[in-house]
Structures are given as structure tokens and as C-alpha cells.
Amino acid sequence: MRNLGFILTLLLFAATAPAEQKDEAPRFQSPDKKLEYRANGEEATIVKSDTGETVLKLEEASSSLALETGKILWAPDSRRFAFNYRSGGRYYTCSVYELTGTEWKALPDIEEKATAVSEMISRAEQRDRKRLGVGRNASRRRIMDKWAVRRWIDRDTLEVFAESSGSVVVDKKNEDVDYIGGAVLFTVKCDNRGGWKITRLRELSDADVEKMDKEDEARGEAD
């Protein structure tokens, strides 16, 4: 897992950074300029750019934390979008929507359906436990769980990042802790029938994750 200094810096920033002050609600316009994402202190919606008429209310953005952190990533053809948001102090998740006829519908939940990804992360954590000499049942404290759409590769294909990190006590006498978990980057292809499938996935090393974070920050897409 990532080094201790990096993790502590991330958590300290998340806990102490003040909310950015903005004069108006954030707007993320679709590539075809017809729709916008708007959020205020009460709700997050997709609206028509010209009239402001609501076409979809994002029910998952029901907390102030989700409203403050929510970000939209539009597919190139404006027929799909991903919504990344923070739903807990140590938990990020996402949802994906698709335009079917004239109605926006949520696609199957990525975190719930991507069992191959969860299993890969679990195996990485078990390797960490074995390396540290701690049992499978040793108590684990969550540091961060994250499922986020990173980018759209084309109109039907998106790249998703998943990570789970935690800490375990490796020396009860001295109360020493170490870090366990795993990270996976995978590709999802929508099937135009209201579903999707994973077409590629790979486990990431600590160095891979840090490199990816720097790339996202350089593009202005860091959380």
C-alpha cells in the first residue's frame, strides 16, 4: 500500500481543507452544450442549458458532503455521464447514467457488480496480511475506500479506479500498525442495452497509483 507519509497527508488535507467558496453553483456542461449539471446546498440536478428545466435529480447526492464533492464526467456524445462523489468521511463512490429514449436511467452499480475487481483487491490485502504476519481475522481500520470513474475512453467505454486501504495492528505490545489493501484500474464497456461489462483490469502498485494521481492533478481532475 501507499507509504505512511502520503496517506497521512491525504487524510489531513481531507479533514482540514476548507470548502471552496464559489459565487454560484458548479456547472458542468455536456459536450453538445444542451445539458448542465447544477448543484446547490439542497440538491444536484441535470438541467437543460437553455431553459434550466430539470431533466434528472441525482438522488444519491442527498448529503452536503456529496453536494460539495460531486463531479460530472460526460461521455463524448453526451448520452451518458458518470457522477463521482464523496459519500462518507473515508468513502468515495460513483454512479453512471445513460439516456434511453428521452429518459435518463442509472446503469447497474459498478461497485456492486464488479466482483472481479473486489476479489482482486481482497487478494492483494490478503498478501499484505501474510507479509505482515497478521491473521485473516485481525481487526482492520478503514483508511479509504474509493470507486471513481477516471475518464471516458470513447462514447461507450469508461475507465474506473477502485482502491481500498486500511490499517492493522502488527505489534499489540508496542501498538505498531501497518497498512494493507489494493488498487485496481479497469475498463467498462456499455452495451447499449442498459448494461455493461468489464473488458480489462489490472492491479496497480503503489508507484502506479501515485503516478496516476499526479497525472489526474495535472489535468485538474484530482479530488
C-alpha positions as CSV (number, residue, x, y, z in Angstrom):
1,M,0.0,0.0,0.0
2,R,1.0,3.6,-0.2
3,N,3.6,4.9,2.1
4,L,2.5,6.2,5.5
5,G,3.5,9.8,4.9
6,F,1.4,10.0,1.7
7,I,-1.7,8.5,3.4
8,L,-1.5,10.8,6.5
9,T,-1.1,13.9,4.2
10,L,-4.2,12.8,2.2
11,L,-6.3,12.3,5.3
12,L,-5.1,15.6,7.0
13,F,-6.0,17.5,3.8
14,A,-9.4,15.9,3.5
15,A,-10.2,16.6,7.2
16,T,-8.9,20.2,7.4
17,A,-9.2,21.8,3.9
18,P,-12.0,24.5,3.9
19,A,-14.7,24.2,1.4
20,E,-14.0,26.3,-1.7
21,Q,-16.1,29.4,-1.8
22,K,-18.0,30.0,-5.1
23,D,-20.3,32.7,-6.2
24,E,-22.6,30.3,-8.0
25,A,-23.4,26.6,-8.1
26,P,-21.0,24.5,-10.1
27,R,-22.0,23.8,-13.7
28,F,-20.6,21.0,-15.9
29,Q,-21.9,21.4,-19.4
30,S,-22.4,18.4,-21.7
31,P,-20.2,18.3,-24.9
32,D,-23.3,19.1,-27.1
33,K,-24.0,22.1,-24.8
34,K,-27.6,21.0,-24.3
35,L,-27.4,19.9,-20.7
36,E,-25.7,21.1,-17.5
37,Y,-25.0,19.6,-14.0
38,R,-26.0,22.0,-11.3
39,A,-25.7,21.7,-7.5
40,N,-26.7,23.9,-4.7
41,G,-26.9,23.4,-0.9
42,E,-30.0,21.2,-1.3
43,E,-29.9,19.1,-4.5
44,A,-27.9,18.1,-7.6
45,T,-29.6,18.0,-10.9
46,I,-29.1,17.7,-14.7
47,V,-30.9,20.6,-16.4
48,K,-31.5,21.9,-19.9
49,S,-28.9,24.6,-20.6
50,D,-31.2,26.9,-22.4
51,T,-34.2,26.8,-20.0
52,G,-32.9,25.5,-16.7
53,E,-35.6,22.8,-16.8
54,T,-34.7,19.8,-14.6
55,V,-34.4,16.5,-16.5
56,L,-32.9,14.4,-13.7
57,K,-32.4,14.8,-10.0
58,L,-29.4,12.8,-8.6
59,E,-31.0,11.2,-5.6
60,E,-27.6,9.9,-4.4
61,A,-26.4,13.4,-3.8
62,S,-28.6,13.7,-0.7
63,S,-25.9,14.9,1.7
64,S,-24.0,18.1,1.9
65,L,-20.7,16.1,1.5
66,A,-21.9,14.6,-1.8
67,L,-23.1,18.0,-3.0
68,E,-19.8,19.7,-2.2
69,T,-17.7,17.0,-3.8
70,G,-19.8,15.8,-6.7
71,K,-18.3,15.9,-10.2
72,I,-19.7,15.0,-13.6
73,L,-17.8,13.4,-16.4
74,W,-19.7,13.4,-19.7
75,A,-19.3,10.8,-22.4
76,P,-18.2,12.4,-25.7
77,D,-21.6,12.0,-27.3
78,S,-23.5,13.5,-24.2
79,R,-25.7,10.3,-24.0
80,R,-24.0,9.1,-20.8
81,F,-22.3,10.6,-17.8
82,A,-20.6,9.5,-14.6
83,F,-21.1,11.1,-11.2
84,N,-18.2,10.8,-8.7
85,Y,-18.8,11.9,-5.2
86,R,-17.8,11.5,-1.6
87,S,-20.5,9.8,0.4
88,G,-18.6,9.4,3.7
89,G,-15.6,10.7,5.5
90,R,-13.4,7.8,4.1
91,Y,-15.5,6.7,1.2
92,Y,-15.8,7.8,-2.4
93,T,-18.2,6.2,-4.9
94,C,-19.8,6.8,-8.3
95,S,-22.8,6.2,-10.5
96,V,-23.3,6.1,-14.3
97,Y,-26.4,7.3,-16.2
98,E,-27.5,6.6,-19.7
99,L,-30.1,8.4,-21.9
100,T,-32.7,5.8,-23.0
101,G,-35.1,7.5,-25.4
102,T,-36.0,10.7,-23.5
103,E,-35.3,9.3,-20.0
104,W,-32.1,9.2,-18.0
105,K,-31.6,5.8,-16.3
106,A,-28.9,4.6,-13.9
107,L,-26.7,1.8,-15.1
108,P,-26.0,-1.2,-12.8
109,D,-24.0,-0.1,-9.8
110,I,-20.3,-0.5,-10.6
111,E,-19.1,-1.2,-7.1
112,E,-21.8,-3.8,-6.6
113,K,-21.4,-5.6,-9.9
114,A,-17.7,-5.5,-10.4
115,T,-17.0,-8.6,-8.3
116,A,-13.8,-9.4,-10.1
117,V,-12.4,-6.1,-9.0
118,S,-13.4,-6.6,-5.4
119,E,-11.8,-10.0,-5.4
120,M,-8.6,-8.7,-6.9
121,I,-8.4,-6.1,-4.1
122,S,-9.2,-8.7,-1.5
123,R,-6.4,-10.9,-2.7
124,A,-3.9,-8.0,-2.6
125,E,-5.0,-7.3,1.0
126,Q,-4.5,-11.0,2.0
127,R,-1.0,-10.9,0.6
128,D,-0.3,-7.8,2.7
129,R,-1.6,-9.7,5.8
130,K,0.6,-12.7,5.1
131,R,3.6,-10.4,4.5
132,L,3.0,-8.7,7.9
133,G,2.2,-11.9,9.7
134,V,-1.3,-10.9,10.8
135,G,-4.2,-13.3,10.7
136,R,-7.2,-13.0,8.3
137,N,-9.4,-12.0,11.2
138,A,-7.1,-9.3,12.6
139,S,-9.1,-6.1,13.1
140,R,-8.9,-3.7,10.2
141,R,-9.4,0.0,10.4
142,R,-10.6,1.7,7.2
143,I,-8.4,4.4,5.8
144,M,-10.1,5.0,2.4
145,D,-12.3,3.2,0.0
146,K,-12.7,4.7,-3.4
147,W,-14.6,3.8,-6.6
148,A,-14.4,6.6,-9.2
149,V,-14.7,6.9,-13.0
150,R,-11.4,8.3,-14.1
151,R,-12.3,9.2,-17.8
152,W,-14.3,8.3,-20.8
153,I,-12.2,6.5,-23.4
154,D,-15.0,6.8,-26.0
155,R,-18.7,7.2,-26.0
156,D,-19.3,3.6,-24.8
157,T,-16.2,2.9,-22.7
158,L,-15.0,4.3,-19.4
159,E,-12.0,3.8,-17.2
160,V,-12.7,3.2,-13.5
161,F,-10.3,3.3,-10.5
162,A,-11.0,1.3,-7.3
163,E,-9.0,1.3,-4.1
164,S,-9.3,0.0,-0.6
165,S,-6.8,0.8,2.2
166,G,-6.8,0.0,5.9
167,S,-4.5,-0.4,8.8
168,V,-3.9,-3.4,11.2
169,V,-2.0,-3.7,14.4
170,V,1.1,-5.8,13.8
171,D,2.6,-5.5,17.3
172,K,0.0,-5.2,20.1
173,K,2.6,-4.6,22.8
174,N,4.0,-1.6,21.1
175,E,0.8,-0.7,19.3
176,D,2.6,-0.7,15.9
177,V,0.3,-0.5,12.8
178,D,0.9,-1.1,9.2
179,Y,-1.1,-0.7,6.0
180,I,-2.9,-3.2,3.8
181,G,-5.2,-3.1,0.8
182,G,-5.1,-2.9,-3.0
183,A,-5.9,-0.8,-6.1
184,V,-7.3,-1.7,-9.5
185,L,-7.7,0.1,-12.8
186,F,-10.4,-1.4,-15.1
187,T,-12.3,-0.7,-18.2
188,V,-16.0,-0.8,-18.5
189,K,-17.9,-1.0,-21.8
190,C,-21.6,-0.1,-22.0
191,D,-23.7,-2.5,-24.1
192,N,-26.4,0.0,-25.2
193,R,-29.0,-2.3,-23.6
194,G,-28.9,-0.8,-20.1
195,G,-25.9,-2.9,-19.0
196,W,-22.1,-3.1,-19.1
197,K,-19.2,-5.5,-18.8
198,I,-15.6,-5.3,-17.7
199,T,-13.2,-5.7,-20.7
200,R,-9.9,-5.2,-19.0
201,L,-8.5,-4.9,-15.5
202,R,-5.1,-4.7,-13.8
203,E,-3.8,-4.4,-10.3
204,L,-1.9,-1.3,-9.5
205,S,1.3,-0.9,-7.5
206,D,1.8,2.0,-5.1
207,A,4.0,3.6,-7.7
208,D,1.3,3.2,-10.3
209,V,-1.3,4.9,-8.1
210,E,1.0,7.8,-7.2
211,K,1.8,8.3,-10.9
212,M,-1.9,8.2,-11.8
213,D,-2.7,10.8,-9.1
214,K,-0.1,13.2,-10.4
215,E,-1.5,12.8,-14.0
216,D,-5.0,13.5,-12.7
217,E,-3.8,16.5,-10.7
218,A,-2.0,17.9,-13.8
219,R,-5.3,17.6,-15.7
220,G,-7.1,19.3,-12.9
221,E,-9.2,16.2,-12.1
222,A,-7.9,15.5,-8.6
223,D,-10.4,15.3,-5.8
